[in-house]
Amino acid sequence: MRTALLIVALALLVAGCGGSSHGSAPELKSAPPALAKRLLTRQLNAKQLDYKWVACVAVGRSYKHVAITRCNVDVGIDPHVEGYCVLLKDGRLATNHQDPAIPCKHDDAGWDKTTITS
């Protein structure tokens, strides 16, 4: 009887682990600048963070072969612009502030482009 219960318990454990997606890598996609701005603005508002403007631009870098978009956020402290490098992880916005593995070093991306912040 004990052996039968042990076999059933082991079978349930194996069945539960086999169908799980816990071990799979997240799906990564690029967030084009307009989408990145919209999603980051929502995220900042949801956290009730105070900022003046958000401007996003493609930077030509990637993370795990996925293009990164850089968003600059004016947090208004003398003025201070904070960089957020973003992409979509399983359909949700992921930033370098949430995942430090997303590279976000300083660059001059955007200086040669027209950036609309309204």
QUIDAQUI-V278276 format. One record per residue. N is the residue number from 1. RES is the residue in one letter. PSI is psi as a letter, one per 20 degrees, with the letter a starting at -180 (none if undefined). OMEGA is omega in whole degrees, 0 to 359 (999 if undefined). D_CENTER is the distance of its C-alpha to the mean C-alpha in Angstrom with 2 decimals. Layout:
((N RES PSI OMEGA D_CENTER) (N RES PSI OMEGA D_CENTER))
This chain:
((1 M g 178 50.76) (2 R g 180 48.42) (3 T g 179 47.54) (4 A g 178 46.74) (5 L h 178 44.39) (6 L g 179 42.69) (7 I g 178 42.26) (8 V g 180 40.82) (9 A g 179 38.38) (10 L g 179 37.28) (11 A g 178 36.93) (12 L g 179 34.73) (13 L g 180 32.52) (14 V g 180 32.16) (15 A h 180 31.58) (16 G h 181 28.83) (17 C h 185 26.98) (18 G h 183 27.51) (19 G j 184 25.65) (20 S q 176 22.63) (21 S j 182 19.16) (22 H h 184 18.21) (23 G i 184 18.78) (24 S q 179 16.93) (25 A q 178 13.86) (26 P q 177 10.77) (27 E p 180 10.86) (28 L p 177 8.62) (29 K q 176 9.33) (30 S q 174 9.45) (31 A o 179 8.87) (32 P q 186 12.39) (33 P g 181 13.22) (34 A g 178 14.86) (35 L g 179 12.19) (36 A g 180 9.50) (37 K g 181 12.31) (38 R g 182 13.19) (39 L h 179 10.00) (40 L h 177 9.45) (41 T g 176 13.21) (42 R g 182 13.18) (43 Q g 179 10.84) (44 L g 179 13.17) (45 N g 180 16.16) (46 A h 179 15.43) (47 K j 180 15.43) (48 Q l 178 18.55) (49 L q 181 17.64) (50 D p 179 20.23) (51 Y r 182 19.38) (52 K g 181 21.48) (53 W r 177 19.34) (54 V p 176 16.05) (55 A p 184 16.38) (56 C q 181 13.95) (57 V q 174 15.16) (58 A p 185 14.57) (59 V i 179 15.30) (60 G j 175 16.60) (61 R r 180 14.64) (62 S r 175 12.59) (63 Y o 184 10.73) (64 K l 177 12.63) (65 H j 178 14.29) (66 V p 181 11.41) (67 A p 179 11.73) (68 I q 172 9.53) (69 T p 177 10.10) (70 R p 175 11.21) (71 C p 175 11.84) (72 N p 182 14.79) (73 V p 176 15.57) (74 D o 180 19.25) (75 V j 168 19.63) (76 G j 178 23.37) (77 I o 179 24.75) (78 D l 295 27.42) (79 P q 180 25.18) (80 H p 179 22.01) (81 V p 180 18.99) (82 E p 179 15.72) (83 G p 174 13.23) (84 Y o 174 9.47) (85 C p 192 7.99) (86 V q 170 5.05) (87 L r 179 4.67) (88 L p 178 5.06) (89 K o 185 5.48) (90 D k 176 8.93) (91 G i 180 8.89) (92 R q 179 6.46) (93 L p 175 4.01) (94 A p 180 1.00) (95 T r 176 4.02) (96 N i 177 6.98) (97 H h 178 8.73) (98 Q h 182 7.19) (99 D n 183 7.17) (100 P i 177 10.08) (101 A h 177 10.37) (102 I o 184 8.15) (103 P p 181 11.30) (104 C l 179 12.01) (105 K r 179 15.77) (106 H q 173 17.98) (107 D r 179 19.10) (108 D k 180 21.30) (109 A p 176 19.19) (110 G i 182 20.27) (111 W h 181 23.77) (112 D j 181 25.38) (113 K q 173 23.63) (114 T p 181 24.36) (115 T p 179 21.59) (116 I p 185 22.06) (117 T i 183 20.75) (118 S none 999 22.63))
